[in-house]
Amino acid sequence: MKTIIIIILTSVCGWVGWWLGYQVGIFTALVLSMLGTGLGVYAGRKINQMYS
């Protein structure tokens, strides 16, 4: 279950970061996508700790 939560959150957060960054430029989209992916991993682990 932990892996599924992390995969979903990294995909969603990475996509949101890309979408927000693409409004500015392609490099900004890349950077915000990476930050969003990292945030998704962090949030996924925290959610898993709270409910495990």
PDB file of N, CA, C and O in Angstrom:
ATOM      1  N   MET A   1       0.820  -1.190   0.000  1.00  0.00           N
ATOM      2  CA  MET A   1       0.000   0.000   0.000  1.00  0.00           C
ATOM      3  C   MET A   1       0.867   1.257   0.000  1.00  0.00           C
ATOM      4  O   MET A   1       0.521   2.264  -0.619  1.00  0.00           O
ATOM      5  N   LYS A   2       1.995   1.184   0.701  1.00  0.00           N
ATOM      6  CA  LYS A   2       2.896   2.336   0.774  1.00  0.00           C
ATOM      7  C   LYS A   2       3.360   2.745  -0.625  1.00  0.00           C
ATOM      8  O   LYS A   2       3.385   3.932  -0.951  1.00  0.00           O
ATOM      9  N   THR A   3       3.717   1.782  -1.432  1.00  0.00           N
ATOM     10  CA  THR A   3       4.210   2.070  -2.777  1.00  0.00           C
ATOM     11  C   THR A   3       3.132   2.704  -3.639  1.00  0.00           C
ATOM     12  O   THR A   3       3.414   3.626  -4.404  1.00  0.00           O
ATOM     13  N   ILE A   4       1.924   2.232  -3.527  1.00  0.00           N
ATOM     14  CA  ILE A   4       0.825   2.784  -4.337  1.00  0.00           C
ATOM     15  C   ILE A   4       0.562   4.237  -3.964  1.00  0.00           C
ATOM     16  O   ILE A   4       0.364   5.076  -4.843  1.00  0.00           O
ATOM     17  N   ILE A   5       0.558   4.542  -2.669  1.00  0.00           N
ATOM     18  CA  ILE A   5       0.332   5.922  -2.222  1.00  0.00           C
ATOM     19  C   ILE A   5       1.440   6.828  -2.733  1.00  0.00           C
ATOM     20  O   ILE A   5       1.162   7.928  -3.212  1.00  0.00           O
ATOM     21  N   ILE A   6       2.685   6.389  -2.641  1.00  0.00           N
ATOM     22  CA  ILE A   6       3.808   7.210  -3.093  1.00  0.00           C
ATOM     23  C   ILE A   6       3.753   7.419  -4.603  1.00  0.00           C
ATOM     24  O   ILE A   6       4.005   8.526  -5.078  1.00  0.00           O
ATOM     25  N   ILE A   7       3.431   6.380  -5.362  1.00  0.00           N
ATOM     26  CA  ILE A   7       3.351   6.517  -6.817  1.00  0.00           C
ATOM     27  C   ILE A   7       2.266   7.513  -7.211  1.00  0.00           C
ATOM     28  O   ILE A   7       2.482   8.359  -8.080  1.00  0.00           O
ATOM     29  N   ILE A   8       1.115   7.416  -6.583  1.00  0.00           N
ATOM     30  CA  ILE A   8       0.017   8.333  -6.910  1.00  0.00           C
ATOM     31  C   ILE A   8       0.390   9.767  -6.553  1.00  0.00           C
ATOM     32  O   ILE A   8       0.199  10.674  -7.363  1.00  0.00           O
ATOM     33  N   LEU A   9       0.916   9.983  -5.358  1.00  0.00           N
ATOM     34  CA  LEU A   9       1.249  11.346  -4.931  1.00  0.00           C
ATOM     35  C   LEU A   9       2.397  11.943  -5.739  1.00  0.00           C
ATOM     36  O   LEU A   9       2.370  13.136  -6.042  1.00  0.00           O
ATOM     37  N   THR A  10       3.405  11.146  -6.095  1.00  0.00           N
ATOM     38  CA  THR A  10       4.487  11.685  -6.903  1.00  0.00           C
ATOM     39  C   THR A  10       3.998  12.054  -8.298  1.00  0.00           C
ATOM     40  O   THR A  10       4.428  13.060  -8.863  1.00  0.00           O
ATOM     41  N   SER A  11       3.108  11.250  -8.848  1.00  0.00           N
ATOM     42  CA  SER A  11       2.567  11.564 -10.169  1.00  0.00           C
ATOM     43  C   SER A  11       1.736  12.843 -10.151  1.00  0.00           C
ATOM     44  O   SER A  11       1.883  13.701 -11.021  1.00  0.00           O
ATOM     45  N   VAL A  12       0.877  12.960  -9.171  1.00  0.00           N
ATOM     46  CA  VAL A  12       0.005  14.142  -9.092  1.00  0.00           C
ATOM     47  C   VAL A  12       0.821  15.404  -8.792  1.00  0.00           C
ATOM     48  O   VAL A  12       0.656  16.425  -9.460  1.00  0.00           O
ATOM     49  N   CYS A  13       1.691  15.332  -7.799  1.00  0.00           N
ATOM     50  CA  CYS A  13       2.477  16.512  -7.429  1.00  0.00           C
ATOM     51  C   CYS A  13       3.453  16.904  -8.539  1.00  0.00           C
ATOM     52  O   CYS A  13       3.664  18.091  -8.788  1.00  0.00           O
ATOM     53  N   GLY A  14       4.039  15.926  -9.198  1.00  0.00           N
ATOM     54  CA  GLY A  14       4.928  16.223 -10.320  1.00  0.00           C
ATOM     55  C   GLY A  14       4.188  16.865 -11.474  1.00  0.00           C
ATOM     56  O   GLY A  14       4.699  17.791 -12.104  1.00  0.00           O
ATOM     57  N   TRP A  15       2.987  16.380 -11.757  1.00  0.00           N
ATOM     58  CA  TRP A  15       2.192  16.967 -12.832  1.00  0.00           C
ATOM     59  C   TRP A  15       1.781  18.397 -12.510  1.00  0.00           C
ATOM     60  O   TRP A  15       1.833  19.272 -13.374  1.00  0.00           O
ATOM     61  N   VAL A  16       1.371  18.634 -11.263  1.00  0.00           N
ATOM     62  CA  VAL A  16       0.983  19.990 -10.854  1.00  0.00           C
ATOM     63  C   VAL A  16       2.190  20.927 -10.958  1.00  0.00           C
ATOM     64  O   VAL A  16       2.059  22.055 -11.435  1.00  0.00           O
ATOM     65  N   GLY A  17       3.348  20.470 -10.520  1.00  0.00           N
ATOM     66  CA  GLY A  17       4.559  21.279 -10.640  1.00  0.00           C
ATOM     67  C   GLY A  17       4.888  21.597 -12.083  1.00  0.00           C
ATOM     68  O   GLY A  17       5.256  22.727 -12.405  1.00  0.00           O
ATOM     69  N   TRP A  18       4.757  20.602 -12.960  1.00  0.00           N
ATOM     70  CA  TRP A  18       5.009  20.823 -14.384  1.00  0.00           C
ATOM     71  C   TRP A  18       4.026  21.831 -14.952  1.00  0.00           C
ATOM     72  O   TRP A  18       4.419  22.744 -15.679  1.00  0.00           O
ATOM     73  N   TRP A  19       2.758  21.672 -14.627  1.00  0.00           N
ATOM     74  CA  TRP A  19       1.724  22.568 -15.157  1.00  0.00           C
ATOM     75  C   TRP A  19       1.957  24.010 -14.706  1.00  0.00           C
ATOM     76  O   TRP A  19       1.854  24.944 -15.501  1.00  0.00           O
ATOM     77  N   LEU A  20       2.270  24.176 -13.422  1.00  0.00           N
ATOM     78  CA  LEU A  20       2.526  25.527 -12.916  1.00  0.00           C
ATOM     79  C   LEU A  20       3.786  26.128 -13.548  1.00  0.00           C
ATOM     80  O   LEU A  20       3.793  27.297 -13.933  1.00  0.00           O
ATOM     81  N   GLY A  21       4.829  25.338 -13.652  1.00  0.00           N
ATOM     82  CA  GLY A  21       6.085  25.844 -14.199  1.00  0.00           C
ATOM     83  C   GLY A  21       6.036  26.116 -15.684  1.00  0.00           C
ATOM     84  O   GLY A  21       6.741  27.002 -16.167  1.00  0.00           O
ATOM     85  N   TYR A  22       5.227  25.381 -16.419  1.00  0.00           N
ATOM     86  CA  TYR A  22       5.163  25.555 -17.875  1.00  0.00           C
ATOM     87  C   TYR A  22       4.555  26.898 -18.259  1.00  0.00           C
ATOM     88  O   TYR A  22       4.727  27.364 -19.385  1.00  0.00           O
ATOM     89  N   GLN A  23       3.849  27.515 -17.324  1.00  0.00           N
ATOM     90  CA  GLN A  23       3.302  28.844 -17.579  1.00  0.00           C
ATOM     91  C   GLN A  23       4.434  29.858 -17.736  1.00  0.00           C
ATOM     92  O   GLN A  23       4.270  30.885 -18.394  1.00  0.00           O
ATOM     93  N   VAL A  24       5.589  29.558 -17.123  1.00  0.00           N
ATOM     94  CA  VAL A  24       6.742  30.454 -17.177  1.00  0.00           C
ATOM     95  C   VAL A  24       7.707  30.028 -18.277  1.00  0.00           C
ATOM     96  O   VAL A  24       8.133  30.849 -19.089  1.00  0.00           O
ATOM     97  N   GLY A  25       8.051  28.737 -18.302  1.00  0.00           N
ATOM     98  CA  GLY A  25       9.002  28.236 -19.296  1.00  0.00           C
ATOM     99  C   GLY A  25       9.292  26.771 -19.063  1.00  0.00           C
ATOM    100  O   GLY A  25       8.889  26.194 -18.053  1.00  0.00           O
ATOM    101  N   ILE A  26       9.996  26.178 -20.008  1.00  0.00           N
ATOM    102  CA  ILE A  26      10.244  24.732 -19.958  1.00  0.00           C
ATOM    103  C   ILE A  26      11.205  24.362 -18.812  1.00  0.00           C
ATOM    104  O   ILE A  26      11.017  23.335 -18.160  1.00  0.00           O
ATOM    105  N   PHE A  27      12.215  25.179 -18.567  1.00  0.00           N
ATOM    106  CA  PHE A  27      13.152  24.871 -17.491  1.00  0.00           C
ATOM    107  C   PHE A  27      12.479  25.017 -16.127  1.00  0.00           C
ATOM    108  O   PHE A  27      12.716  24.211 -15.227  1.00  0.00           O
ATOM    109  N   THR A  28      11.656  26.024 -15.977  1.00  0.00           N
ATOM    110  CA  THR A  28      10.910  26.197 -14.739  1.00  0.00           C
ATOM    111  C   THR A  28       9.977  25.022 -14.515  1.00  0.00           C
ATOM    112  O   THR A  28       9.806  24.563 -13.385  1.00  0.00           O
ATOM    113  N   ALA A  29       9.371  24.533 -15.595  1.00  0.00           N
ATOM    114  CA  ALA A  29       8.497  23.360 -15.489  1.00  0.00           C
ATOM    115  C   ALA A  29       9.272  22.150 -14.997  1.00  0.00           C
ATOM    116  O   ALA A  29       8.780  21.393 -14.160  1.00  0.00           O
ATOM    117  N   LEU A  30      10.477  21.964 -15.507  1.00  0.00           N
ATOM    118  CA  LEU A  30      11.303  20.837 -15.094  1.00  0.00           C
ATOM    119  C   LEU A  30      11.654  20.921 -13.609  1.00  0.00           C
ATOM    120  O   LEU A  30      11.539  19.938 -12.877  1.00  0.00           O
ATOM    121  N   VAL A  31      12.080  22.098 -13.178  1.00  0.00           N
ATOM    122  CA  VAL A  31      12.476  22.276 -11.778  1.00  0.00           C
ATOM    123  C   VAL A  31      11.281  22.076 -10.846  1.00  0.00           C
ATOM    124  O   VAL A  31      11.388  21.362  -9.850  1.00  0.00           O
ATOM    125  N   LEU A  32      10.141  22.703 -11.163  1.00  0.00           N
ATOM    126  CA  LEU A  32       8.970  22.554 -10.294  1.00  0.00           C
ATOM    127  C   LEU A  32       8.425  21.132 -10.317  1.00  0.00           C
ATOM    128  O   LEU A  32       7.866  20.668  -9.323  1.00  0.00           O
ATOM    129  N   SER A  33       8.578  20.443 -11.427  1.00  0.00           N
ATOM    130  CA  SER A  33       8.158  19.049 -11.486  1.00  0.00           C
ATOM    131  C   SER A  33       9.012  18.184 -10.562  1.00  0.00           C
ATOM    132  O   SER A  33       8.495  17.303  -9.875  1.00  0.00           O
ATOM    133  N   MET A  34      10.315  18.437 -10.548  1.00  0.00           N
ATOM    134  CA  MET A  34      11.191  17.684  -9.643  1.00  0.00           C
ATOM    135  C   MET A  34      10.873  17.990  -8.186  1.00  0.00           C
ATOM    136  O   MET A  34      10.851  17.088  -7.349  1.00  0.00           O
ATOM    137  N   LEU A  35      10.629  19.253  -7.885  1.00  0.00           N
ATOM    138  CA  LEU A  35      10.263  19.616  -6.518  1.00  0.00           C
ATOM    139  C   LEU A  35       8.928  18.989  -6.119  1.00  0.00           C
ATOM    140  O   LEU A  35       8.772  18.518  -4.993  1.00  0.00           O
ATOM    141  N   GLY A  36       7.973  18.983  -7.037  1.00  0.00           N
ATOM    142  CA  GLY A  36       6.683  18.366  -6.766  1.00  0.00           C
ATOM    143  C   GLY A  36       6.802  16.875  -6.541  1.00  0.00           C
ATOM    144  O   GLY A  36       6.120  16.313  -5.684  1.00  0.00           O
ATOM    145  N   THR A  37       7.666  16.233  -7.308  1.00  0.00           N
ATOM    146  CA  THR A  37       7.882  14.799  -7.129  1.00  0.00           C
ATOM    147  C   THR A  37       8.480  14.513  -5.753  1.00  0.00           C
ATOM    148  O   THR A  37       8.062  13.578  -5.070  1.00  0.00           O
ATOM    149  N   GLY A  38       9.445  15.310  -5.359  1.00  0.00           N
ATOM    150  CA  GLY A  38      10.033  15.154  -4.021  1.00  0.00           C
ATOM    151  C   GLY A  38       9.007  15.381  -2.931  1.00  0.00           C
ATOM    152  O   GLY A  38       8.975  14.651  -1.941  1.00  0.00           O
ATOM    153  N   LEU A  39       8.177  16.380  -3.106  1.00  0.00           N
ATOM    154  CA  LEU A  39       7.115  16.639  -2.142  1.00  0.00           C
ATOM    155  C   LEU A  39       6.132  15.471  -2.079  1.00  0.00           C
ATOM    156  O   LEU A  39       5.638  15.129  -1.005  1.00  0.00           O
ATOM    157  N   GLY A  40       5.849  14.862  -3.225  1.00  0.00           N
ATOM    158  CA  GLY A  40       4.960  13.705  -3.256  1.00  0.00           C
ATOM    159  C   GLY A  40       5.524  12.520  -2.501  1.00  0.00           C
ATOM    160  O   GLY A  40       4.790  11.817  -1.807  1.00  0.00           O
ATOM    161  N   VAL A  41       6.822  12.291  -2.630  1.00  0.00           N
ATOM    162  CA  VAL A  41       7.461  11.195  -1.888  1.00  0.00           C
ATOM    163  C   VAL A  41       7.394  11.475  -0.390  1.00  0.00           C
ATOM    164  O   VAL A  41       7.061  10.587   0.396  1.00  0.00           O
ATOM    165  N   TYR A  42       7.707  12.700   0.005  1.00  0.00           N
ATOM    166  CA  TYR A  42       7.667  13.078   1.421  1.00  0.00           C
ATOM    167  C   TYR A  42       6.254  12.923   1.981  1.00  0.00           C
ATOM    168  O   TYR A  42       6.063  12.335   3.046  1.00  0.00           O
ATOM    169  N   ALA A  43       5.273  13.449   1.264  1.00  0.00           N
ATOM    170  CA  ALA A  43       3.885  13.368   1.738  1.00  0.00           C
ATOM    171  C   ALA A  43       3.414  11.921   1.791  1.00  0.00           C
ATOM    172  O   ALA A  43       2.702  11.537   2.720  1.00  0.00           O
ATOM    173  N   GLY A  44       3.801  11.115   0.808  1.00  0.00           N
ATOM    174  CA  GLY A  44       3.413   9.708   0.801  1.00  0.00           C
ATOM    175  C   GLY A  44       3.960   8.959   1.999  1.00  0.00           C
ATOM    176  O   GLY A  44       3.265   8.137   2.595  1.00  0.00           O
ATOM    177  N   ARG A  45       5.201   9.239   2.350  1.00  0.00           N
ATOM    178  CA  ARG A  45       5.790   8.582   3.518  1.00  0.00           C
ATOM    179  C   ARG A  45       5.119   9.036   4.811  1.00  0.00           C
ATOM    180  O   ARG A  45       4.876   8.226   5.705  1.00  0.00           O
ATOM    181  N   LYS A  46       4.817  10.338   4.911  1.00  0.00           N
ATOM    182  CA  LYS A  46       4.148  10.841   6.110  1.00  0.00           C
ATOM    183  C   LYS A  46       2.756  10.240   6.257  1.00  0.00           C
ATOM    184  O   LYS A  46       2.362   9.849   7.356  1.00  0.00           O
ATOM    185  N   ILE A  47       2.015  10.165   5.167  1.00  0.00           N
ATOM    186  CA  ILE A  47       0.675   9.568   5.207  1.00  0.00           C
ATOM    187  C   ILE A  47       0.768   8.110   5.613  1.00  0.00           C
ATOM    188  O   ILE A  47      -0.050   7.628   6.397  1.00  0.00           O
ATOM    189  N   ASN A  48       1.748   7.412   5.091  1.00  0.00           N
ATOM    190  CA  ASN A  48       1.912   5.999   5.444  1.00  0.00           C
ATOM    191  C   ASN A  48       2.257   5.828   6.920  1.00  0.00           C
ATOM    192  O   ASN A  48       1.786   4.884   7.554  1.00  0.00           O
ATOM    193  N   GLN A  49       3.064   6.718   7.475  1.00  0.00           N
ATOM    194  CA  GLN A  49       3.421   6.631   8.881  1.00  0.00           C
ATOM    195  C   GLN A  49       2.206   6.903   9.773  1.00  0.00           C
ATOM    196  O   GLN A  49       2.044   6.273  10.818  1.00  0.00           O
ATOM    197  N   MET A  50       1.353   7.844   9.354  1.00  0.00           N
ATOM    198  CA  MET A  50       0.201   8.181  10.170  1.00  0.00           C
ATOM    199  C   MET A  50      -0.811   7.034  10.245  1.00  0.00           C
ATOM    200  O   MET A  50      -1.447   6.840  11.281  1.00  0.00           O
ATOM    201  N   TYR A  51      -0.961   6.280   9.162  1.00  0.00           N
ATOM    202  CA  TYR A  51      -1.982   5.249   9.115  1.00  0.00           C
ATOM    203  C   TYR A  51      -1.441   3.836   9.242  1.00  0.00           C
ATOM    204  O   TYR A  51      -2.184   2.875   9.044  1.00  0.00           O
ATOM    205  N   SER A  52      -0.166   3.688   9.566  1.00  0.00           N
ATOM    206  CA  SER A  52       0.406   2.344   9.731  1.00  0.00           C
ATOM    207  C   SER A  52       0.572   1.990  11.183  1.00  0.00           C
ATOM    208  O   SER A  52       1.039   0.897  11.503  1.00  0.00           O
TER     209      SER A  52
END
